[in-house]
Amino acid sequence: FVLPTYYREGVPRVLLEASAIGLGLIATDMPGCRDVVEDEYNGKLVNPKDPKDLSSKMIYMAEDRDRLKKYKINSRIKVLEFTLERVSKAYADIYKSIFKRRVEDVESSAI
Protein backbone atom coordinates (compact mmCIF):
# COMPACT_ATOMS: atom_id res chain seq x y z
CA PHE A 1 0.00 0.00 0.00
CA VAL A 2 1.38 3.42 -0.95
CA LEU A 3 0.49 6.77 0.68
CA PRO A 4 2.79 9.55 -0.59
CA THR A 5 1.10 12.35 1.36
CA TYR A 6 2.96 15.40 2.55
CA TYR A 7 0.21 16.84 4.76
CA ARG A 8 0.38 16.81 8.53
CA GLU A 9 -2.83 14.87 8.97
CA GLY A 10 -2.21 12.99 12.19
CA VAL A 11 -2.24 9.22 11.97
CA PRO A 12 -3.76 8.38 8.59
CA ARG A 13 -6.62 5.97 9.12
CA VAL A 14 -5.99 4.47 5.69
CA LEU A 15 -2.54 3.30 6.86
CA LEU A 16 -4.13 1.61 9.87
CA GLU A 17 -6.67 -0.08 7.63
CA ALA A 18 -3.96 -1.23 5.20
CA SER A 19 -2.00 -2.61 8.16
CA ALA A 20 -5.07 -4.36 9.53
CA ILE A 21 -5.45 -6.37 6.33
CA GLY A 22 -1.75 -7.17 6.35
CA LEU A 23 -0.26 -5.06 3.60
CA GLY A 24 3.32 -3.89 3.31
CA LEU A 25 3.39 -0.10 3.53
CA ILE A 26 5.12 2.79 1.81
CA ALA A 27 4.41 6.21 3.24
CA THR A 28 5.95 9.64 3.42
CA ASP A 29 8.34 10.31 6.29
CA MET A 30 5.91 12.67 8.02
CA PRO A 31 4.42 12.88 11.53
CA GLY A 32 1.54 10.45 11.79
CA CYS A 33 2.79 8.23 8.99
CA ARG A 34 5.89 7.47 11.09
CA ASP A 35 3.61 6.24 13.87
CA VAL A 36 2.34 3.46 11.62
CA VAL A 37 5.24 2.74 9.26
CA GLU A 38 8.54 1.64 10.75
CA ASP A 39 11.20 1.71 8.06
CA GLU A 40 12.42 -1.83 7.28
CA TYR A 41 9.93 -3.33 9.80
CA ASN A 42 6.57 -3.12 8.07
CA GLY A 43 7.44 -0.99 5.08
CA LYS A 44 9.44 1.93 3.82
CA LEU A 45 9.36 5.65 4.51
CA VAL A 46 10.00 8.02 1.61
CA ASN A 47 11.09 11.63 1.48
CA PRO A 48 8.22 14.12 1.00
CA LYS A 49 7.66 15.34 -2.56
CA ASP A 50 10.41 13.08 -3.91
CA PRO A 51 9.09 10.94 -6.79
CA LYS A 52 12.49 9.32 -7.39
CA ASP A 53 12.68 8.12 -3.79
CA LEU A 54 9.08 6.91 -4.00
CA SER A 55 9.65 4.92 -7.18
CA SER A 56 12.90 3.40 -5.92
CA LYS A 57 11.22 2.26 -2.67
CA MET A 58 8.31 0.75 -4.62
CA ILE A 59 10.77 -1.21 -6.78
CA TYR A 60 12.77 -2.18 -3.68
CA MET A 61 9.69 -3.71 -2.07
CA ALA A 62 8.46 -5.41 -5.23
CA GLU A 63 11.81 -7.08 -5.93
CA ASP A 64 11.98 -9.18 -2.78
CA ARG A 65 8.93 -11.33 -1.97
CA ASP A 66 10.41 -12.53 1.33
CA ARG A 67 10.95 -8.96 2.50
CA LEU A 68 7.43 -8.03 1.45
CA LYS A 69 6.03 -11.05 3.30
CA LYS A 70 7.90 -9.94 6.45
CA TYR A 71 6.48 -6.41 6.09
CA LYS A 72 2.95 -7.80 5.71
CA ILE A 73 3.21 -9.90 8.87
CA ASN A 74 4.75 -7.02 10.80
CA SER A 75 2.00 -4.64 9.65
CA ARG A 76 -0.60 -6.85 11.30
CA ILE A 77 1.48 -6.94 14.49
CA LYS A 78 2.07 -3.16 14.45
CA VAL A 79 -1.59 -2.22 14.00
CA LEU A 80 -2.46 -4.02 17.23
CA GLU A 81 -0.68 -1.17 19.05
CA PHE A 82 -3.53 1.13 18.01
CA THR A 83 -6.23 -0.20 20.33
CA LEU A 84 -9.00 2.11 21.48
CA GLU A 85 -7.74 1.88 25.06
CA ARG A 86 -4.19 2.78 24.10
CA VAL A 87 -5.19 5.68 21.86
CA SER A 88 -7.65 6.99 24.47
CA LYS A 89 -4.95 6.83 27.15
CA ALA A 90 -2.53 8.74 24.90
CA TYR A 91 -5.12 11.50 24.40
CA ALA A 92 -5.88 11.59 28.14
CA ASP A 93 -2.16 11.89 28.93
CA ILE A 94 -1.85 14.83 26.52
CA TYR A 95 -4.81 16.62 28.09
CA LYS A 96 -3.49 15.99 31.62
CA SER A 97 -0.11 17.39 30.63
CA ILE A 98 -1.68 20.52 29.15
CA PHE A 99 -3.91 21.00 32.20
CA LYS A 100 -0.97 20.54 34.57
CA ARG A 101 1.07 23.19 32.70
CA ARG A 102 -1.86 25.61 32.79
CA VAL A 103 -2.29 25.11 36.54
CA GLU A 104 1.45 25.64 37.07
CA ASP A 105 1.32 28.82 34.94
CA VAL A 106 -1.58 30.17 36.98
CA GLU A 107 0.13 29.29 40.26
CA SER A 108 3.42 30.90 39.24
CA SER A 109 1.73 34.09 38.05
CA ALA A 110 -0.14 34.39 41.35
CA ILE A 111 3.13 34.59 43.29
C-alpha positions in Angstrom: 0.0 0.0 0.0 1.4 3.4 -0.9 0.5 6.8 0.7 2.8 9.6 -0.6 1.1 12.3 1.4 3.0 15.4 2.6 0.2 16.8 4.8 0.4 16.8 8.5 -2.8 14.9 9.0 -2.2 13.0 12.2 -2.2 9.2 12.0 -3.8 8.4 8.6 -6.6 6.0 9.1 -6.0 4.5 5.7 -2.5 3.3 6.9 -4.1 1.6 9.9 -6.7 -0.1 7.6 -4.0 -1.2 5.2 -2.0 -2.6 8.2 -5.1 -4.4 9.5 -5.5 -6.4 6.3 -1.8 -7.2 6.3 -0.3 -5.1 3.6 3.3 -3.9 3.3 3.4 -0.1 3.5 5.1 2.8 1.8 4.4 6.2 3.2 6.0 9.6 3.4 8.3 10.3 6.3 5.9 12.7 8.0 4.4 12.9 11.5 1.5 10.4 11.8 2.8 8.2 9.0 5.9 7.5 11.1 3.6 6.2 13.9 2.3 3.5 11.6 5.2 2.7 9.3 8.5 1.6 10.7 11.2 1.7 8.1 12.4 -1.8 7.3 9.9 -3.3 9.8 6.6 -3.1 8.1 7.4 -1.0 5.1 9.4 1.9 3.8 9.4 5.6 4.5 10.0 8.0 1.6 11.1 11.6 1.5 8.2 14.1 1.0 7.7 15.3 -2.6 10.4 13.1 -3.9 9.1 10.9 -6.8 12.5 9.3 -7.4 12.7 8.1 -3.8 9.1 6.9 -4.0 9.6 4.9 -7.2 12.9 3.4 -5.9 11.2 2.3 -2.7 8.3 0.7 -4.6 10.8 -1.2 -6.8 12.8 -2.2 -3.7 9.7 -3.7 -2.1 8.5 -5.4 -5.2 11.8 -7.1 -5.9 12.0 -9.2 -2.8 8.9 -11.3 -2.0 10.4 -12.5 1.3 11.0 -9.0 2.5 7.4 -8.0 1.5 6.0 -11.0 3.3 7.9 -9.9 6.4 6.5 -6.4 6.1 3.0 -7.8 5.7 3.2 -9.9 8.9 4.7 -7.0 10.8 2.0 -4.6 9.7 -0.6 -6.8 11.3 1.5 -6.9 14.5 2.1 -3.2 14.5 -1.6 -2.2 14.0 -2.5 -4.0 17.2 -0.7 -1.2 19.1 -3.5 1.1 18.0 -6.2 -0.2 20.3 -9.0 2.1 21.5 -7.7 1.9 25.1 -4.2 2.8 24.1 -5.2 5.7 21.9 -7.6 7.0 24.5 -4.9 6.8 27.1 -2.5 8.7 24.9 -5.1 11.5 24.4 -5.9 11.6 28.1 -2.2 11.9 28.9 -1.9 14.8 26.5 -4.8 16.6 28.1 -3.5 16.0 31.6 -0.1 17.4 30.6 -1.7 20.5 29.1 -3.9 21.0 32.2 -1.0 20.5 34.6 1.1 23.2 32.7 -1.9 25.6 32.8 -2.3 25.1 36.5 1.5 25.6 37.1 1.3 28.8 34.9 -1.6 30.2 37.0 0.1 29.3 40.3 3.4 30.9 39.2 1.7 34.1 38.0 -0.1 34.4 41.4 3.1 34.6 43.3 
